[in-house]
Amino acid sequence: MKKNLFYFFIAAILFSCGAKEEKKTTIEQWRGENRDGKYQEIDLLKTWPEEGPELLWLNEDLGAGYGSPIITDNTIYILASRDSIAAVVALDLKGNVKWQKDFGFEWNASYPGTRSTPTLIDKLLYVSSGKGEISCLKSENGEIIWTKSMLNDFHGKAPYFGFAQSLLINDDFVYAMPGGTDTNIVALNRYSGDIIWTCKANGEKPAYNSPRIIDVDGNQVLVTYSQHSFLGIDAKTGKLLWSESFTAKYPNHANTILYEDGAIYTAAPIGHGLLKYDLSNDGSSITKIWHDTIIGNYFGGMIKIGDKIYTGGGGRSKYLFMLDANTGEIRDSLETGSGSIIYADDMLYTYSHKRGEVYLIDYETFEIKGTFKVEEGTNEHFSHPAIKNGVLYIRHGTVLLAYDIKKREH
């Protein structure tokens, strides 16, 4: 009897461990696992040769777009458009097309092409086009499970540059901002596309940013921008918790917020600049801590490491700035050109919007450790880089390039 109980106990433990293993969720999305621009990579190069890292391959026929790729251990997913049709393109790790699937109409005015990044949760992909068409697809073959239109189904209003949000998934919810008067923000069931809740917010058009959820003592707050407002919404119910007015001549608001230790950091064009807020313990209110109006950041993102924030200036700025996260004071700057920024393995990576120059920067010494210029591709260098398994991916219009940045043993 005791022996049977012993085996039963062991079997129960093994079953429990197996069950936990099965529940592990795989997520790939805009600006990394946590939408904060930090990629969980190790053993990467700390300096580059004069010509830059080795180019492993390039795909020159993606179709137009500015959205970044997401990468798993065997597949790259990216959005592209041809003849105003939006498609999901799945590539193998050598840049060869595995499958591609049209899912809606793409934005064909004011910088034509795709402008968002797919979101992958386990075996399901969630995508959005510049015309506001949302789809859920099977990641292995592109089969469409459901589709919705932010314009037709939710009475949305497209902003001047089109819908640019990368869809956010949380538990069984997928969040989108159509910008309708009554359906300003919506939460859908991610398996069916059915509405879970709608939020009127302030009834404004969408901004261009991708939202983020903050968990505060079990209270989940969806933080995002509309055209003239900074918003906090109860992620489970859709209740508007707080709203901060941000009326400006150029209300782009394209950056995803950062959050750490009870503080929210935002970045917007000159006039708004960078701000730090304290979020209340229950998530129901915010208090402004500091406001920098010198630095303007249109859509390049920010990186926070310790008590420092790194971000590029907007517009025609030539500089990457280092700020004190506690005070907002500018501590240092580097002439790298305005652009996007990501982080991995103690190094910063910037990609300039105008010139297409890529820089490797030691975040501690704030010294440039390598640079090269992306010559291939078309139009502006607006895409954010991505890193996976020692490879740096950069999208320039119709071209996707893959660079080897893994440290090798000699």
N, C-alpha and C positions, 0 to 999 in steps of 0.2 A: 504493500500500500504506500509506504514511504517512498519507494523507488518510483512508483507511478506519479506521485505528487511532484517529485523532483523533476521528472521529464516534462510534466505539464507546465511547471514553472519555467523551465528553460525554453519550451516551445512558445510560451506567452511572451517572453522577452524577445525572442527572435522575431515573432510576428509583429510586436510593437515597433522594433527597429525597422523592419521591412515597410510597415505602414508609414512611418515617418519619412523614409526614403522616397516612397511613392508620391508624397505630398509636396516634395521640393519643387518650387516654382522657378521656371526659367524665364527671365525677362531681359529683353534687349530693347533699348529705346533711345530717344533723343538725348544727346549729351551724356550718355552713360547710364549705368544702373540706377543712379539716384537723381538724374537730370541736373547734376551739379558740375558737369564737365570733367569729373575725375574718373579716370579709367584704372581699373584694378589690375595693373600689369607690373611685372618685375623683370629684372635682368635686361633692361633696355640700355642702348648706347648712351653714354654720357657726353660724348663728343661725336661730331660727324666729320668725315673727310671733306676736303675743300669743295668737291663736286656734289656733296650731299650724300645721303644714304643710297644704297643700291635700289634701283627701280626694278622690282620683280616682274611686273607686267602692267599693261594698261588695256582697258576696253574703250575703244574710240567711237562706239556706236550705240550709246545708251539711249539717246533721245534727250531733249532739252530739260534742264532743271537745275535747281539750287539746293535741293534737299540732301542731307547726309545719308550715308548707308548705315545699316545695322548689320552685325556679323555674328554668326554662331560658329561652332567648331567645324561646320562643313558647308555653310551657305551664307552668301551675302544677299541682303534684300535692299533694294533702292527703288525710288519712284522716278519715272521718266515720262516724257510726253512726246508724241509725234502727231502732227496735224491736229492739235488741240485735244487729243485723247490722252487721258491719264492711264498709266499702266504700272503695275508692280513687276519688277524684273528680279528674278532670282538667279544668282551666279554661283558657280563653284569657286573654290579658293584660288583658282588660276585665272578667273575673269571670264570663263566661258558661260554662256547663258544655259541655265537648266530649264527654266520655263518663264513665260511672261504672260500677264493677264491684264486686259483692259478693264477698268472699273468705273469710268465716268469721264466727264469733260474737264479739261484743264484750263487754267487761266491763260488767255492769249493776248492780253494787253498789259502795258506797264510791267516790263520784265517777264515775257512769256516763259512758261515752264513750271515744273513742279516746285513747290516751296515748303514741303514738310518731310518728316522722317517717319517710316513705318514703326509701329510698336508690336513687338512679338511677346506673347504670353504663352508659354508651353508650345502648343502646336497651332496656335491661331494668330493671324496677322490682322492688325487694325490700321487702316489707311484713310487719308482724307485728301481730296483734290483741291485745287485752287478755286474751283467753282462750288466747293462745299459738299461734294458727294463722298459719303462715308461708306466703307465696306469692311466686312469681316470675312477673311479668307482662310482656307486651309494652307498651312505653310509648306506642305510637301508637294502640292501641285497647283495652288492658286484657285482652287474651286471656291466660288463665292457662296457663303452661307447666308448672309443677309446684306442689304444695302439700304441706305437712307440718304435723302437730300436735305441739307440744311436750309436750302432755299424753298423747296416745294413742300417738304413734310413738316418743317418747323418755322416756315414764314420768315426765314432769316434775311439779313441784309449784308451783302458782301462789302468789305472795306475796299478802299481804292486799289490796293495791290493784290486783292484776292485773299481767300482764306489761307492762312499760313500756319495753322496750329497742328502740332503733332499730338495725336490723341493720347489721353491719359487713362490708364486702367487701374482700378482699385477694387480688389475683391471681385464681385460680379458686376461692377459698374464700369461703363465707359463714358467719359465726359467730353462734351463738345460745346462750343459757343456759336450758335447760329446768328445771334444778334437780333432776334425778333423782339417785338414790343412785349409780348407775353411769354415768349419762349426764348428769353435772352441766353440762358444757359440751360443745358439739358443733361440729365444722367439717364443712360440707356442700359438695359440688360445686355451684357456683352455677348450672350449666347443667342439672343433672339432679335436684338435691336429695338425691343419694346421700351416705351418711356417708363422710367421709374419715378422721376420727378422733374419739374420745370421750375426755373427761377426767373422772375421778371427783372431782378437787379435794377439797373437804372434805364433799361430799354435802349441802350446805345448799341451802335455797330461794334463788331468785335475789334480788338486790337490784333496784333500779329504774333503774340507770344503763346507759348505752350505752357499750360498750367502746371502747378505742383501741389501735392497734398502734404500738409504739416500735421503730425500727430502730437497733440498736446494733452498728456495725461488721459489718453483714450478718446479725446475729442479730435475728430479729423476735420481740418479746415482746408477747403479748396481755395488756393490763392491764385488770382489771375488779374488781368487787365481787360477792360472794355475800352472804347475809343478815348474817353475822358475820365475814366475812373479806375482806381485801384480797389479790388474787391476781395473780401473774405466771405466764404459761403460754407455752411455746414454740409460736408461731403455726403452725409447719409440722408439728409432731409431736404436740402436745397434752400434752407432758410438763409437770407442775407444777414450776415453777422456784423459787417462793417463795410464802409465805403469811404474812400478818400478821393477828393476831386483833383484831377490833373488835366485841366484845360490848357492847350498849347497850340501854337501855330503848326507844329509838326508832331501830332500825337501818335507816333509810331508804336511805342511800347511793345517791342519785339523780344525782349529778354525774359527768360525764365528766372524767377527769383531764387536767391540762396537763403537757406535757413540753417542756423546753428545756435545752440545754447540760448533759446528764447528770443533770438534776434532775426529779423527779416532784412535782407539786403536787396535793393532794386537798382536797376540801371536803365536809363532812358536818354533820349537826345538832349543836347544842350538846352538849358532852360529848366529842365527837370533834373538832369544829371543823376548823381548817385545819392541814394538815401538809405538810412538805417532806421528801422523801427523796432521797438520792443513789443512783443506779442504777449498779451495777458495770459495768465496761467490757465484759463479755460478757453483761450482762443477767441473770445468774444469782442476784443478791442485791440487797437494798436496805438502806440505813442511814438511820435517822431523823436529820434535821438540826435541825428545830425543829417545835414543836407549839403552836398557838394554840387555847385552849379557850374564849376569850371570844366569838368570832364563830361562830355556827352558820348553816350554809347548807343548806337542805333540798334545793332543786333549781334554784336560780337561776343556777348557773354562775359561772365566774370569767374574768377577762381578765388576761393578763400582757403588760405593755409595758415593755421595758427591765428595770430593777430594781424595778418596782412591780407589785403585784397589786391588782386592783379586784374587789370582790365585795360582794354585799348580805348583811346579817345575816338570819338565819332567823327563822321564827315571827313574833312581834309586833315585831320590830326595825323602827325607823323609818329606818335609816341604810344608806347605801352607804359602804363602807370602802376606804381606800387603805392597803396594807401594804408594808413593805419586804420584797422577795422574798428578800433575803439573811438577814434576821434574824427575820422574822415580826412585827416591831414595827408597831403601828398608827400611821400617820403623819398621817391626816386622815380626816374623815367628812363626809358630806352627808346632809341629811334628805330622802330621796327615797322612803322606804318600802321594805320588804322586797320583792324581786322578781328578775326575770331581767335579764341584762346581755349586750350584744353590743358589737362595735366595728367602725367603718369610717371611713377617711379622717380619722384623728386625732381622732375623736369617739367618746364612749361613749353608748350608748342603753340606758336602763333602763325596765322595765315593771313597775309594782308589783302584787303579787298581790292585795292587798286592795282598793285604791281604783281600780285601772285607770289610774293616771297614768303618762304616758310622759315621760321627761326626756332632753334632749340636753345632754351635758356635755363640756366641753373637758378632755381627759385631762391636759394639761400644767398648766393653771391650776387645775383641779378646780373650775370654776365652771359653774353651770347656764346654758345658752344658749337654752333654750326648753322649754316643757312644754305638754301638753294632756291631757285625760281622755277615755278611751274609754267612751262612754255606751252604744253599741249592743252587743248580745250578751247572753249568758246565763251565769249561774253564775260561778265564780272566774276570775281573770285569770292562769291558770297557764302559758299558752303562751309560748314564747320567740319574740321577733320575728325576722324574716329580711329581708335586703336584697338586691335584684338590680336592676341597670340603673337606679339612681337612684330606686327605689321601696322604701318601707318597708312590709312586710306584717305585720299583727298579727291574730291569731286570738283571738276571744273567744267560746268556746262554739260556737254555731251560725253565727256571723258571721265572715267574713274581710274585712278592711279594707285598702285600698291607698292609701298617702300619697305624694305627690310630694315628694321631698327632694333633687332634683337642682338644682344651682346653675345659674341661667339667666343668659345674657349680656343686658345691657340696651342 
